[in-house]
Amino acid sequence: MTRISSDLSVIGAGIVGVATALQLKQRFPHLTITLIDKESSPARHQTGHNSGVVHAGVYYKPGSLKADFCKRGADLTRDLCHEHKLPYHQCGKLLVATDDAEYARMIDLEQRCGENGIETQRLNESELKKEEPHIAGVGALLVPRTAITDFIAITQVLLKLFQQNNGTTLLNSEVTGIKEESNCVRISAGNATVESSSLIVCGGLMADRLAQMMEIDLDFRIIPFRGEYYQLSSEFNDIVRHLIYPIPDPELPFLGVHLTLMVNGTVTVGPNAVLGWKREGYGSINFSLKDAAEMCRFPGFWKVLKENLGSGFNEFLDSLYKPGYLKRVQKYCPQLRPGDLTPYPAGVRAQAVMSDGKLVHDFLFSDTLRSLHVCNAPSPAATSALPIGAYLCDKAAEKFKL
């Protein structure tokens, strides 16, 4: 058993964990920082299974952490990509209204963008058709600042910078136990024991389980929502010039099925939002008895299920029935047919749910004397990773007196 001594450890090598570890090392170069992850490479879960969109911050409450982090994160992500010659294409996004009710909600989003200082342009039906001949709608909101990138490549660059700054990386090391003692936190990770003065946990899909290892009394659990994607056949690689999003339902936390340009030149369709029965269920068969049993024992699960029974059932049906899934896209892109959709890897979103059934839409933290846990880092966490990391550095410096 290898023993490692560290001033501060970070669990989780998704983009938020790696961005945090790097900025800690840059800000406090005299400290030994250890980054721990169970996988053999970074960005294997939520970071590596998303649309690759650099969001502008359209949807978020003015003055909120989400709005601030997203807007600053978009700029920092762009600058990082340019500095390290990573893929980055500012293609812009069109939020397409297909009826009068959606158009009214689009105007509300336009107002919110104005409050958040985000540039937009309102398009009427003919202007939309001129911009996107294959897209149908009564109008659209253009958000020029939205871009696409490769978040896996970004995370790999951040990890390389962390290592070049003498940060210690412990991969292939699943955390099986965390014990807080009077003078350190003792972390059992793979074949190593890490004795760390303090700890930051960016656990994503495993955030609640890692907090429970430290016997933190939690009023929430992580409920996985599976986001299923398709890819359009190559003949449709030029079907749109912008990202195409529907007007979201304000009652739901998800943005709807959209058309996304990818940095490799292809176009994806998705995601939906289906209740997941396996936290890391990316394949065609996705069920974990442990994960399912844990959800069913949590009272908040049944409450959120009851509150969203109708929409959840529709998501489930459309997951099984491709024409039903496609119908959501045909509202604004009527020429697509079921045969145009080819398989594409799914993603799983970690959604924190409180015991009263409320979905957590903002950041959620738990802590002990020597640890800080990021229990919910909501979308757009990938876009916002660098500001989130800086924020966690500030909290760690204050809490741990670095």
N, C-alpha and C positions, 0 to 999 in steps of 0.2 A: 504494500500500500504506500503510494507516494504521498508525502506531506508537503503542502505548499503554504507559505505564509504570505499574507497580502494585507495591505492597508485598507483596500476597498475592493469588493468583488461585485460584478454585474452578472446576473443570470439572464440569459436570453440573447441570442445572436440574430434576432430580426433587426430590421432597420432602426427601430427605436433604441434597442439595447446597444447596438454597435455605435450609433451616433452618440449615445450617452457616454459609453466607455471612452470613445475617442476624445470627446470634449473634456471629460474629467482628466484625462492624461495630459491634454494640452494646457488646461488651466492649473493643474497641480502636478507638474512634472516630477516633483520630488517623491510623490506617492507611488507605491506599487499597486497597479490595477490589474485584476484578473477577470477576464471575460469567459463565462462558462456556458456551454450549450451541449445538448445531447446529440445533435446532428454532426455530420462530418464536414459540413460547410454551412455558411450563413444563409439566411433568407429562405429557409426551406418550407415555411408555413405561410402565414398571411402575407408577408412581404413578397413571396414568390408566386402567389396565386391570386393576383388581382389584375385590374384592367390596364395598369401602367399609366394612369392618368395623373397629371400634375394639376390638381384642382385650383381654381382661382378663389374659391370661398363664397360661392353664390348663396348657399343655403343657410348660413350660420348666423345666429343672433348677434347683432352689432354689439361690440364691447365684450363679447365672450372670449374665453381662451381659444376656443375652436376657430373663431373668426380671425383672431390675431395670429395664432400659430400658422393657420393655412396661408394667409396673405404673405407673411414673412417667409414661410417655408417655401412657397412657390419661387420667390426671388432667389433664395439661397440654393435651392435645387437647380435652378437654371444656371447660376454662377458656377456651382460645383461641376455640372455637366460640361460647361464650356471650358473650364480650367483643365479638366481631366479627359477631354475629348470623348465624352460619353454620349450615347444617343439622346437627342432632345429635339423635338419638333413642335413648335408653337402653331398648331393647326387651328386652334379655336374650337369653341363648342357652340352648337345651336340647340337651345331648348325649344322644342316644337310643340305648339298648341294645336290640337286637332278639332276642338269645338269651343263654343263660347265660354263654358265653365273653365276649361283649361286656360283659355286666353286671359280670363280674369285673374287666375292664380299666377299666370306669367307676369302680369302687371305688378302683382304683389312682390314677386321675386325681383323684378326690375327695381322696385323701390328699395328692397333690402340691399341689392348690389350698390345702389347709390349711397346708402347709409354706411356701407363697408368700404366705400371708395374704390369700387371695382367698375371698370369701364364696360359699358354695354351698348348695344345698338338694337333698336326694335325694328323688326322687318315685317312688312305686310305680306299677304299671300303671294303676290306677284314677285316681290323682292326675294322671298324665300325660294320660289321656283327658279329664279335666276341664279341664286347662289348654289342651290342643290336641286337639279332637275328631277332627280329620282325620289325626292322627299315631298310628301303632301301634308299640308296644314293650313290653318287659317292665319297663321302668323308665327313668328319665332323671335327669340331673344338671342342675339349673338354675343358671346363672351370671348373676345379675342385672346385673352390672356391664358386660357386653358391650353395645356400642352400634353405631350405624351413622352414617356421615357422608359428606361429599363431599370426598375428598382433593385433587381438582383445585382446588376452591374454596379449600381451606386453603392449598395451595401458592401460588395467585395472591395471597392476602392476605400471606403471608410475603414474596413477591417485592416487593409494593408497599411493605411496611415497610422492606425492604432498600433500595429506591430512595429512599424518603423519608429514610433515614439516610445519603444521599449515596453509596450503593453504586453501582458501575458495572455495567451489564448489557450483555453482548455476545451477542445472539441471532442466529440465522441464520448461525452462524459455526462450521462443522465444524472440529474440530481435526485437522490433517493432519500435524503434526510437533511434537515436544517435544524440545528440546535443553538439557541442563543445562550451564552454563558456570561458570567460577570465581566470578562475581559475581551471576549471575541464572539463571533458567530462561526460555528463549526459546520461546514458544508460537506456532505458526502456526495461526491460526483464521480461516477465511473470507478476507476481504480485509484482515485485520489481523495484525500481529505484536505480541504482548504480551510485554514484558520484565518479569518478575516476580521479586521477591527470593525468594519461596517459593511452593509450589503444593500444593493439596489436590485430589485427584481422586476424585469420587464418580460413577464411570462406569457403574454398573449393568451392563447387557448388554454394554457395551464396555470393562469394567474391565481385562480382560487385555490387550486391544489397546493401550489407552492406556499401560499399564505397559510393554509391549514397546517402545513408541516411545522410552522412556528407557533401553532395553537392560537392563531389570531381568531377572535370571534367574528365571524363574517355574517352580514345580513344580505348577501348576494351570492349568486352562483353564475358561472359561465355557461350559457346555453349556446351551442353551436348552430349557426344557420349556414346551410350549404348553398353556395352560389354557383349555379350551373351555366356554362357557356357553350356556345357553338362557334364555329368558324365558318365564314362564307367561302364558297368555292372560289378558286383563284380568278375565275372570270369576273368576279365582283370586286376585285381589289381596288378598282377606281370608281366604285358606285357612289362614294361621298368624298368630299374634300375636308369636311369638318367632323368632329365627334357629334353624333346625333343622340340627344337625350329627350325622353318624354318629360312632360311637366309632372313632377312628383306629387303623389297624394300626401297632403300634410299630416294625415293621420298615421302614416307608416314611416318607419325609420330608414327605408331603402329607397333608392333613386329610380327604380324601374329598369326595364330591359332596354338597353341602348346599343347603338352601333358604335364600335370603337376602332379607330385606326390604330394599328400596332406599329412599333418602330421597325419591324421586319417587312412592312408593306402589306400585310394581310389585314382583314377586317373581322372582328369578332362580334358576336351577338350575345348580350347578357349583361349582368347575371340576373337570375331570379333570386328568390330567397325562400328556401325550403328548410323546414326544421330538420336539423341533422341528428342522427342517432349515433354518430361517432365523431369525436372532436377533430381527428385528423383523417377524416374520410374523404379522400380525393378520388377514389376509384369508382367502378360501376356498382359494386356491392359495398354498402357502407353501414355497418352495424357493429357496435361494441356493447356487449352485455354490461360491462362495467360502467360505461358512459351512460347508457340508457337507464340502468337501475339508479344511478346517482341522480339523474334528472328527475326521475319519477318520485324519488324520496323528497324532493325539494318542493315546498308548497307554492313558491313563486312560479314554478313551471306550469302547474295546473291553472293558476290564475291568468297567466299570460296566454295560455292556450285557449281559455274560455273567452278572453277579451278579443282574440284575433281568430276565432274559429272559422269565420267565413272566408277571410282573405287567406288564411293558412290552408284551408281545404282547396281553394282555387289554385294556390301555388303548387300543392301536391299533385292535383290533377294535371296541370300543365307540364309538370315535370315528367309525368308518365306519357303524356300525349303531345308529340311534337307539334302537330297543327295548332293545338291550343296555345302552346308557348309562342309559336310564330305569329299568332293572331295579334299579340301585343305589339309586335314590330310592324305588322301590316297596317296598323292604324296610321303610321307615318311613312312606311315604305311598302306600298301595296304590291310591288312587282315580285317580291320574294316568295318562294314556294318551299315546302318542306324538304324537297331534295337538294335545295341550295345550302342547307345547314349540315355541316360535317362535324364530327366529334372534336371536342377541345377540353383540356383539363379543367376540372372544377376547382373552386376555392371554398374555404370555410371561414366564416367571420365569427369572431369571439364576441358575443353579446352579453354584457353583464345585465342580470335581471335581479331585482330586489325581491325579498321574500313576500312583499305585497303584490308582486306581479308587474311592477313598473319597469319599463326598459330604461337603462341608464344611457342617456344621450351625451353626457359630458365626461370629463376625466374623473376617475375615481381612484383614490389612494387609501392605503392602509399602512400602518407603521408600528414598529416596536421601538425600544430604546436604541437599537443598533441597526434597524432595517427600515427600508422604504419600499413599498410595493406599489407598482403601477397596475391597478386592478382592472381598469378600463381605459384604453387609449383608442377612442372612437375614430372612425373614418372622418377625415382623410389623414390618418396617422402617417402614412408613407410620405405624402407631400409635406407634412408638418414635422417630420422626424428631427430635423436639425434644431428648430426652436424648442421642441419638446425636450431634446437632450440638454439644451442650455438651461431650460427651466428646472430640470431635474438636478443639474449641477448646482444651481442656486439653492435649491431645497436641501441638497446633501451638504453643501458648505455650511448652511445655517444649522441644520440638524446635528451633523456629526462634528461641527466645529473644525472644519478642514483648514 
